[in-house]
Amino acid sequence: DSLSEWPADALLLRAEQALRRADWEPMPSPYSEHGLVTEAKTVGNIGVYRTDVSLEVVPFQGGFVRVLVHPYRRYLTGGRSKLPYLAPGLRRAILSELETAFEAEGLQMLGTARQRHQAGT
């Protein structure tokens, strides 16, 4: 049975289960009825600030999943600033864990446009 034939809500349920498997707390997206967001999770702490990350996840027909990563620094003083990117080590750790969890649910994360072009998709 091909995932391309699954209804959108079944794909959303699989994405939700994958997020839980990877230790993220999913909830319905306020932006789209076909997506999920996660609670912020601390992924790094160096003393004067910690790095918190939240995710937006949207499954697509064909068993693909688009993941948007939103990293923030939270300072001891209570301030917060958005990071333009995650440090490579944190990015690898987060995406590797997510990729494994999505694959266990029969879903595949969509990469960058360049990665999709190189893969021929």
Secondary structure, DSSP 4 states (H G I P E B T S, - for coil): --GGGS-HHHHHHHHHHHHHHTT--EEE-SS-TT-EEE--EEEEE-SSEEEEEEEEEEEETTTEEEEEEEEEEEETTS-EEE-SS--HHHHHHHHHHHHHHHHHTT-EE---HHHHHHHT-
